[in-house]
Amino acid sequence: MGRLQLAVRAYPRRSPLTFAYVCLLLLTHVWVESVLPADNSAVLLHHVSTNLDNLTDHPLSALFGSALFFDGTLTDVESSSFASTFITLGIGVACCLAWLEYRLGTTRAFGAFLAGHIGATLLTALVITAALGQGWYPESVRQASDFGVSYGAQAVMGAATALLPRRARLPWAVFVLGWPLGGADWSGPLPDFTTVGHLLAAGIGFALAPLAAGRARTRQRPRAGADRPGADRPAAPSADAGRP
């Protein structure tokens, strides 16, 4: 059996909460895309959007409800929306979040995810408020559709930087910061607010990366000792054993 097959088979055991979360995201996506009537789906997704109006009116249900869906497509593989879905859901959640859960533990991995999801959302709201005051964003941005897991995915992609080999860290960081800018729409000196949110989320992840690296080292030490040949064997008695 190849290494990839072994990794896939071990995935639910090594990263159980990430596995369950990915399954949940796929189920909710199918539900809103194929089961709910289009009008009901639109109302639901508008309710969980983390725009300014919703964050003022029902912040908790918007923040946590938004994390139950992803904004993208799984079928239109030639679209930019599919590329974004592949990066956020595939690389960010299914790979990086799972890797952090395996290396750091469930609490720390999902703590990093939530730090990006919530922290970047709230910081972006402040940027939007300031941009509205300067006339850089239109007033319609207050009710804009903005839901999904991409900010959390960006944060764990940033946090995972410290777990990479040193030579891979800079190219990875460039990718994490660069892909949101690829399709950015600029309004004065600022890109669109979702690009701002992705950059802020990446910054949160990079800030957490040293903590991730330190925790990964402490988790590896006992394992490294336990994996040495003969580590679990009892020590041989010394020549003086049994002497009074």
Secondary structure, DSSP 8 states (H G I E B T S, - for coil): --HHHHHHHHHHHHSHHHHHHHHHHHHHHHIIIIIS-HHHHHHHHHHT---HHHHHH-HHHHHHHHTT---S-SS-TTSHHHHHHIIIIIIIIIIIIHHHHHHH-HHHHHHHHHHHHHHHHHHHHHHHHHHHHHTSS-GGGGG----SSHHHHHHHHHHGGGGS-HHHHHHHHHHHHHHHHTT--EETTEE-HHHHHHHHHHHHHHHHHHHHHHHHHHHHHHHHHHHSTTTTS-----TTTT--
